[in-house]
Amino acid sequence: MENRHKKIVTVMLISAWVSMGLYMEIGGPTMLDLRIHFDSNSEEIARSVSAQGVGIFFGALIGGIFVDMLGTWKILLVTGAQLLATFTIVSMPYVGSLSVLWFMFFLLGSAAGIVNVSGQRIILEMWKEKAPSPMHATHMGFGIGAVAAPLIANPFLAVLDFSQNNATAEGNKGVPNSESYVIVEETRVQYAYVTIGLVSLMLSSPFLIYPFIKCCFMKDRDQYISFDTEKPSKISKLNKVIDTINPATYAGGSFKFGAFVFIMIALYFLNLVGGEQLFGNFIRTFSVDELHFPRNEASYLDTAYWGSFTIGRFLGAVLSHFVHIRTLLLADVSLNLLAVTLLDVFSARNKAILWAFTALVGFLVAPLFPAGISYANTQIEVGGMVLTLIVFMVGLGHMLYIWIEGALYQNYGPRTTLYTLQVSATSVFVIAVIFVAFTYKREDRFKRLGDAEMEVTRLDSAVPTEMRYTKLDEHSTQSDDY
């Protein structure tokens, strides 16, 4: 029964990640139409989309504060965040200025930050040492949503016809390579956003029902045995805050090792998600501006990236059952760097090469996020504070890479997308190798915990049955049911 309950919650979280893929990745396929809709340029639209990164900061902060305080009710954070995202995405295209559009993207990022922190914490607490496969499966949901986003948006996007002269048509200042285009079919981008919002609401519906089921039928699971616990003093609360932000708390008491892991995962996720989001947001615009892809083909290219991304997440979930997470991480960062290098060198030459390497990069970059969390969890306890740090860096990477690339794209042309992606892949490779090299001889923390439990059992067997620690403590454990 308990295992079935875990699976139900995991499926619900996968649906939340599908929804997140929809509302977080709609900005990329619609970037051209947004700059037409707002009579703007690539840099200004990219700056608005990058507000998702700032919002992820804020959402991570909210999630980090409340995720451990809510105990087994932390799923309410996911419910609230999903509702916020749904109402934001529906109203987004009807705003009247880029400033308000920036704020709307900020709210979307905030929702994603909350879902990331609380959802991943639930997975890690429920599945413990068995978390890698559920973690990969949950993150696969993001790829599914990201695949669907351009397909849903495509019928509502503008049809453009590029002319061959070098003069820029009036009002078409968004094209960075100074070629003009004629709008054959007007954009209806607002309907794309409304449709995404309705689909997200449907995917979020289990989170609206589940709290009532939990409240009515699962109340006894949340009751604590001991009611005589003393109210913590202000000093103990302060110590708890200090312990929460102390790296040693998550690294078995070793501050140096905990700080090292904190730094590694911060740099890893900053560059990984920055590059992942950069390519996902700019690949459609790049294909239109650089190789003059028509509307449908450009949308299908975006879908190919996220479709391969989803397959990569699924394969990662399967392989993590059979391959040690360290081996999986090293192999993937190496192959990803090779694929991005080939993309950088060859993809701007013709459409076929761009198609092939876009799919390959999506496939190889996909497992790196859950693999990074799973490997970090073998070295330190990935608690609420650690997840908050990860999501902070996700937001920072998302904001910096898209904002910087927007400026580079507008001033130096579409090929800067490939160069910036190369910087990301190289950085991720170097950081992952350093991380693994310094932790290679250190035992998996779950193995260390298992050895410690065996030692307790051995000592426990030496005392009378009624005095054993396991007997005294067997009623004091709390269930991790959600």
C-alpha positions in Angstrom: 0.0 0.0 0.0 2.8 2.4 0.9 4.7 1.6 -2.3 1.5 2.2 -4.4 1.1 5.6 -2.6 4.6 6.6 -3.5 4.0 5.7 -7.2 0.8 7.8 -7.3 2.6 10.8 -5.9 5.5 10.3 -8.3 3.0 10.2 -11.3 1.4 13.4 -10.0 4.8 15.1 -9.9 5.6 13.9 -13.4 2.4 15.6 -14.5 3.6 18.8 -12.7 6.9 18.6 -14.6 5.0 18.2 -17.9 3.0 21.3 -17.1 6.3 23.1 -16.2 7.7 22.1 -19.5 4.8 23.7 -21.3 4.7 27.1 -19.5 8.5 27.4 -19.2 9.4 26.6 -22.8 6.6 28.5 -24.6 8.8 31.6 -24.7 11.3 30.0 -27.1 8.9 29.0 -29.9 7.0 32.3 -29.7 10.0 34.6 -29.4 9.7 35.7 -33.0 6.0 36.4 -32.6 6.4 38.2 -29.4 8.9 40.6 -31.0 6.3 41.2 -33.8 3.4 41.5 -31.3 5.3 44.1 -29.2 7.1 45.7 -32.2 10.4 45.0 -30.4 13.7 43.2 -31.1 15.5 40.0 -30.0 17.4 41.6 -27.2 14.3 43.2 -25.5 12.3 40.0 -25.8 15.2 37.9 -24.5 15.4 40.2 -21.5 11.8 39.6 -20.8 12.1 35.9 -21.1 15.2 35.9 -18.9 12.9 37.2 -16.1 12.0 33.5 -15.6 15.5 33.1 -14.1 14.9 36.0 -11.6 11.6 34.4 -10.7 13.2 31.0 -10.1 15.4 32.8 -7.5 12.3 34.0 -5.7 10.5 30.7 -6.0 13.5 28.8 -4.7 13.6 31.1 -1.7 9.9 30.6 -0.9 10.3 26.8 -1.5 13.4 26.6 0.7 11.7 28.4 3.6 8.6 26.3 3.6 9.5 23.0 2.2 10.8 21.5 5.5 8.3 23.4 7.7 5.3 21.8 6.0 6.4 18.3 6.7 4.2 15.8 4.7 2.1 18.7 3.5 4.8 20.2 1.3 2.8 19.0 -1.8 0.6 22.1 -1.1 3.5 24.2 -2.4 3.2 22.4 -5.7 -0.6 23.0 -5.8 -0.2 26.8 -5.2 2.6 27.1 -7.7 0.7 25.3 -10.4 -2.3 27.5 -10.0 -0.1 30.7 -10.1 1.5 29.5 -13.4 -1.8 28.6 -15.0 -3.4 32.0 -14.4 -0.2 33.8 -15.4 0.3 32.1 -18.7 -3.3 32.7 -19.7 -3.1 36.4 -19.1 0.4 37.0 -20.4 -0.2 37.9 -24.1 -2.8 40.5 -23.2 -0.4 42.8 -21.4 0.3 46.2 -22.9 4.1 46.6 -22.3 7.4 44.8 -22.1 7.7 45.8 -18.5 4.5 43.9 -17.6 5.6 41.0 -19.8 8.8 40.9 -17.8 6.8 40.6 -14.6 4.6 37.8 -16.1 7.7 35.8 -17.0 9.0 36.5 -13.5 5.8 34.9 -12.0 6.2 31.8 -14.2 9.8 31.4 -13.0 8.6 31.8 -9.4 6.1 29.0 -9.9 8.8 26.8 -11.4 11.2 27.5 -8.6 8.7 26.4 -6.0 7.7 23.3 -7.9 11.4 22.4 -8.3 12.4 22.7 -4.7 9.3 21.0 -3.2 8.8 18.3 -5.8 12.4 17.1 -5.8 12.4 17.1 -2.0 9.4 14.9 -2.0 11.0 12.5 -4.4 14.2 12.3 -2.4 12.4 11.8 0.9 10.0 9.1 -0.5 12.5 7.0 -2.4 15.8 7.7 -0.6 18.6 5.6 -2.1 16.2 4.5 -4.8 15.7 8.1 -6.0 17.7 8.2 -9.2 15.1 6.4 -11.4 12.1 8.3 -10.1 14.1 11.5 -10.3 15.0 10.9 -14.0 11.3 9.9 -14.7 10.0 13.1 -13.0 12.4 15.3 -15.0 11.4 13.4 -18.2 8.0 15.1 -17.7 9.6 18.5 -18.4 10.8 17.2 -21.8 7.3 16.0 -22.6 5.9 19.4 -21.9 8.6 21.1 -23.8 8.0 18.9 -26.9 4.3 19.7 -26.8 4.8 23.5 -26.4 5.9 24.3 -30.0 3.4 21.9 -31.4 0.5 23.6 -29.5 1.8 27.1 -30.4 2.6 26.4 -34.1 -0.9 26.9 -35.6 -1.1 30.4 -34.0 2.3 31.7 -35.1 2.9 34.2 -37.9 3.9 33.0 -41.4 6.9 35.0 -42.7 8.3 35.4 -46.2 11.9 36.6 -46.4 12.9 38.9 -49.3 16.4 38.7 -50.8 17.3 42.4 -50.6 19.5 43.6 -47.8 17.3 46.5 -46.7 15.4 46.1 -43.5 11.7 46.6 -43.9 10.0 49.3 -41.7 8.9 47.8 -38.4 10.9 44.7 -38.8 13.8 45.7 -36.5 13.7 42.3 -34.7 15.7 40.5 -37.5 19.3 40.7 -36.5 20.8 39.8 -39.9 19.2 42.9 -41.5 17.1 40.9 -44.0 13.5 42.0 -44.4 10.4 39.8 -44.3 6.8 40.1 -45.2 4.1 38.9 -42.8 2.0 36.5 -44.9 -0.2 35.5 -42.0 -0.6 37.6 -38.9 0.4 36.2 -35.5 -2.3 34.9 -33.1 0.2 34.2 -30.3 -2.3 35.1 -27.6 -4.3 31.9 -28.4 -1.2 29.8 -28.0 -0.7 31.0 -24.5 -4.3 30.5 -23.5 -4.2 26.9 -24.8 -1.0 26.2 -22.9 -2.7 27.6 -19.8 -5.8 25.4 -20.1 -3.6 22.3 -20.7 -1.5 23.2 -17.6 -4.7 23.5 -15.6 -5.9 20.1 -16.6 -2.5 18.6 -15.7 -2.6 20.4 -12.3 -6.1 19.1 -11.4 -4.8 16.1 -9.3 -3.1 18.6 -7.0 -6.4 20.3 -6.4 -8.1 17.0 -5.4 -5.2 15.3 -3.5 -5.1 17.7 -0.4 -8.8 16.9 0.3 -8.2 13.2 0.0 -5.2 13.5 2.3 -7.1 15.6 4.8 -10.1 13.3 4.9 -8.6 9.8 4.6 -5.0 10.1 5.7 -5.0 12.3 8.8 -3.8 9.6 11.1 -0.5 9.2 9.2 0.6 12.7 10.1 0.1 12.4 13.9 3.2 12.5 16.1 3.5 10.0 18.9 5.1 12.4 21.4 3.0 15.4 22.4 5.2 16.4 25.4 8.0 17.9 23.3 9.2 21.2 24.8 8.6 24.3 22.7 12.0 25.3 21.2 13.6 28.4 22.6 14.8 31.3 20.5 18.4 30.1 20.9 17.5 26.6 19.6 15.7 28.3 16.6 18.8 30.3 15.9 20.9 27.2 16.1 18.5 25.5 13.7 18.9 28.3 11.2 22.7 28.2 11.5 22.6 24.4 11.0 20.4 24.8 8.0 22.9 26.9 6.1 26.0 25.1 7.4 27.4 22.8 4.7 28.7 20.4 7.4 25.1 19.6 8.3 24.7 17.8 4.9 28.2 16.3 4.7 28.4 14.2 7.9 29.9 17.1 9.9 32.7 18.0 7.4 32.5 21.7 6.6 35.3 21.6 4.0 33.8 18.7 2.0 30.3 20.2 2.3 31.5 23.6 1.1 33.3 21.9 -1.8 30.2 20.0 -2.9 28.1 23.2 -2.6 30.5 25.1 -4.9 30.6 22.2 -7.4 26.9 21.8 -7.7 26.3 25.6 -7.9 28.7 26.0 -10.8 27.5 22.8 -12.5 23.8 23.7 -12.5 24.4 27.4 -13.4 26.2 26.4 -16.6 24.1 23.3 -17.4 20.7 24.9 -17.2 21.9 28.1 -18.7 23.1 26.3 -21.9 20.0 24.0 -22.0 17.6 26.9 -21.8 19.7 29.1 -24.2 19.5 26.5 -26.9 15.9 25.6 -26.2 14.8 29.3 -26.4 16.9 30.4 -29.4 17.0 27.3 -31.7 13.7 28.2 -33.5 14.7 31.9 -33.9 18.2 30.8 -35.0 16.8 28.5 -37.6 14.6 31.2 -39.1 17.2 34.0 -39.0 20.2 32.0 -40.1 18.9 29.3 -42.4 15.4 30.8 -43.3 13.4 27.9 -42.0 9.6 28.2 -42.7 7.2 28.4 -39.8 6.3 24.7 -39.6 9.8 23.4 -40.1 11.2 25.8 -37.4 8.6 24.6 -34.9 9.3 21.0 -35.8 13.0 21.6 -35.2 12.2 22.9 -31.7 10.1 19.8 -31.2 12.9 17.6 -32.3 15.2 19.1 -29.7 12.7 18.6 -26.9 11.6 15.2 -28.2 15.2 14.0 -28.1 15.5 15.6 -24.7 12.6 13.5 -23.5 14.0 10.3 -24.9 17.3 11.1 -23.2 15.6 11.6 -19.8 13.8 8.3 -20.3 16.9 6.4 -21.2 18.7 8.0 -18.2 15.9 6.7 -15.9 16.4 3.2 -17.4 20.2 3.2 -17.3 20.4 4.5 -13.7 19.0 1.1 -12.7 22.0 -0.7 -14.1 24.9 1.8 -14.3 26.5 3.6 -11.3 25.4 7.2 -11.3 29.1 8.4 -11.4 29.8 6.4 -14.6 26.6 7.7 -16.1 27.5 11.3 -15.3 31.0 11.2 -16.7 30.0 9.4 -19.9 27.2 11.9 -20.5 29.2 15.1 -20.0 31.9 13.8 -22.3 29.5 12.9 -25.1 27.5 16.1 -24.6 30.7 18.2 -25.1 31.6 16.3 -28.3 28.1 16.8 -29.7 28.0 20.5 -28.9 31.5 20.9 -30.5 30.3 19.2 -33.7 27.1 21.4 -33.6 29.2 24.5 -33.3 31.5 23.6 -36.2 29.0 22.2 -38.8 25.4 23.1 -38.0 25.2 26.6 -39.6 26.2 25.1 -43.0 22.8 23.5 -44.0 19.5 22.4 -42.6 20.1 18.7 -42.5 23.2 19.1 -40.3 21.3 21.4 -38.0 18.5 18.9 -37.7 20.8 16.0 -36.8 22.9 17.8 -34.2 19.9 19.6 -32.6 18.4 16.2 -31.9 21.7 14.7 -30.7 22.4 17.6 -28.3 18.9 17.4 -26.9 19.3 13.7 -26.3 22.7 14.0 -24.5 22.0 17.1 -22.4 18.7 15.7 -21.0 20.0 13.3 -18.3 22.6 15.7 -16.9 20.2 17.5 -14.5 18.8 14.5 -12.7 22.2 12.8 -12.8 23.8 15.8 -11.2 21.3 15.8 -8.3 21.5 12.0 -7.9 25.3 12.0 -7.8 25.3 14.9 -5.3 22.9 12.9 -3.2 25.4 10.1 -2.9 28.0 12.5 -1.4 25.9 14.7 0.8 22.2 14.8 1.9 20.3 16.8 -0.6 17.9 18.5 1.8 15.7 21.6 1.4 18.7 24.0 1.6 20.7 22.1 -1.0 17.8 22.0 -3.4 17.2 25.7 -2.8 20.9 26.4 -3.8 20.4 24.2 -6.9 17.3 26.1 -8.0 18.9 29.4 -7.2 21.7 28.5 -9.6 19.2 27.2 -12.2 17.5 30.7 -12.0 20.8 32.5 -12.3 22.0 30.4 -15.2 18.6 30.8 -17.0 18.7 34.6 -16.5 22.4 35.2 -17.4 22.7 32.9 -20.4 19.5 34.1 -22.1 20.0 37.8 -21.2 23.6 37.8 -22.4 22.8 35.8 -25.6 19.9 38.2 -26.4 22.4 41.1 -26.5 25.0 39.0 -28.5 22.3 37.8 -30.9 21.1 41.3 -31.6 24.5 42.9 -32.0 26.6 40.1 -33.5 24.2 37.7 -35.2 22.6 34.3 -34.7 25.8 32.2 -34.7 26.6 33.5 -31.2 24.0 31.0 -30.0 26.4 28.2 -30.9 29.4 29.9 -29.4 27.6 30.5 -26.1 26.4 26.9 -26.0 30.0 25.7 -26.5 31.0 27.7 -23.4 28.3 26.1 -21.4 29.1 22.5 -22.5 32.8 23.0 -21.8 32.2 24.4 -18.4 29.9 21.6 -17.4 32.4 19.0 -18.5 35.3 20.6 -16.6 33.2 21.0 -13.4 31.8 17.4 -13.5 35.3 15.9 -13.9 36.7 18.0 -11.0 33.7 17.0 -8.8 34.1 13.3 -9.6 37.9 13.4 -9.3 37.8 14.8 -5.8 35.0 12.4 -4.6 36.1 9.3 -6.4 37.7 7.6 -3.4 34.9 8.7 -1.0 32.3 6.0 -0.3 28.7 6.4 -1.3 26.9 8.0 1.7 24.1 5.4 1.6 26.8 2.7 1.8 28.3 4.5 4.8 24.8 4.7 6.4 24.2 1.0 5.8 27.5 0.1 7.4 26.6 2.2 10.5 23.2 0.5 10.8 24.9 -2.9 10.6 27.3 -1.8 13.4 24.3 -0.6 15.6 22.5 -4.0 15.0 25.7 -5.9 16.0 26.0 -3.9 19.2 22.2 -4.1 19.8 22.3 -7.9 19.8 24.7 -7.9 22.7 22.1 -6.4 25.2 18.8 -7.9 26.5 15.9 -7.7 24.1 13.8 -5.4 26.2 16.7 -2.8 26.4 17.6 -2.7 22.8 17.8 0.6 21.0 15.6 -0.6 18.2 12.9 -1.6 20.6 13.0 1.7 22.4 13.0 3.7 19.2 10.6 1.7 17.0 7.6 3.9 17.9 9.4 7.3 17.4 9.9 7.2 13.7 7.8 9.4 11.5 6.3 8.2 8.2 7.3 9.9 5.0 3.9 9.6 3.4 2.6 12.5 1.4 
